[in-house]
Amino acid sequence: MNTRYFASLLLAALAAASISVSAAEPAKATPAKPDAVQVAAVAKVNLNTADAPTLERELNGVGEVKAQAIVEYRDANGPFASVDELLEVKGIGQAILEKNRDKLSVN
């Protein structure tokens, strides 16, 4: 009888140890995959072809009025020669240009 009791006790201890070891194993992390939004964010906004709604949507600190001012400046003065020329548009300052520099192109 002591042998059966000891065997049952040993089996219970091993089962408990097995459960605690499997619970302690960390979950395997899967590498993150870029989604379509992240990939699309890489595309640059061309100051010479973008319409006002695109400028408003894609540029930080540029609302409807500033986006329209960019289009009107381009219509009045011709295509932008450089991204820095954006500073000539009324309402666009150095801070807005720097926030958006990496998003802008003129080609």
SVG drawing of the C-alpha trace seen along z (x, -y; Angstrom):
<svg xmlns="http://www.w3.org/2000/svg" viewBox="-10 -85 26 87">
<polyline fill="none" stroke="black" stroke-width="0.4" points="0.0,0.0 2.9,-2.4 4.3,-1.7 1.0,-2.7 0.7,-5.8 4.4,-6.8 3.8,-6.1 0.7,-8.3 2.5,-11.0 5.4,-10.9 3.1,-11.0 1.3,-14.0 4.6,-15.8 5.9,-15.2 2.6,-16.3 2.7,-19.5 6.3,-20.1 5.5,-19.6 2.6,-22.1 4.7,-24.7 7.6,-24.3 5.3,-24.6 3.6,-27.7 6.9,-29.4 8.0,-29.0 7.8,-32.4 5.6,-32.7 7.5,-32.9 7.1,-36.3 6.4,-36.6 8.3,-39.4 6.1,-42.4 5.2,-42.9 4.8,-46.4 1.2,-47.1 0.0,-49.0 -0.3,-52.3 3.4,-52.2 4.4,-51.4 2.3,-54.2 3.8,-56.7 7.1,-56.4 5.7,-58.0 6.6,-61.7 4.3,-64.5 5.2,-66.3 4.7,-70.1 4.3,-70.6 1.5,-68.1 -0.3,-67.6 -3.8,-69.1 -5.0,-71.0 -6.8,-68.0 -3.7,-65.9 -1.5,-68.5 -3.9,-69.0 -4.1,-65.2 -0.4,-64.4 1.4,-67.3 1.6,-68.1 0.5,-71.5 -1.1,-72.2 -4.9,-72.7 -7.3,-73.7 -6.2,-77.4 -2.5,-76.6 -2.9,-73.9 -4.9,-76.2 -2.2,-78.9 0.5,-76.4 -1.6,-75.6 -2.3,-79.3 1.4,-80.2 2.3,-77.4 -0.3,-78.6 0.9,-82.2 4.7,-81.5 5.2,-78.3 6.5,-75.0 8.6,-74.9 12.3,-74.7 13.1,-73.3 11.4,-72.2 12.8,-75.3 10.9,-77.5 7.8,-76.5 8.9,-79.1 7.7,-81.8 4.1,-80.7 2.2,-82.9 1.5,-80.9 4.3,-78.4 7.2,-78.9 10.4,-77.0 8.7,-74.8 6.2,-73.5 8.8,-73.0 11.1,-71.0 8.2,-68.8 7.4,-67.8 10.8,-68.0 11.2,-64.3 7.7,-63.9 8.2,-66.5 9.6,-66.4 9.6,-68.7 10.3,-66.2"/>
</svg>
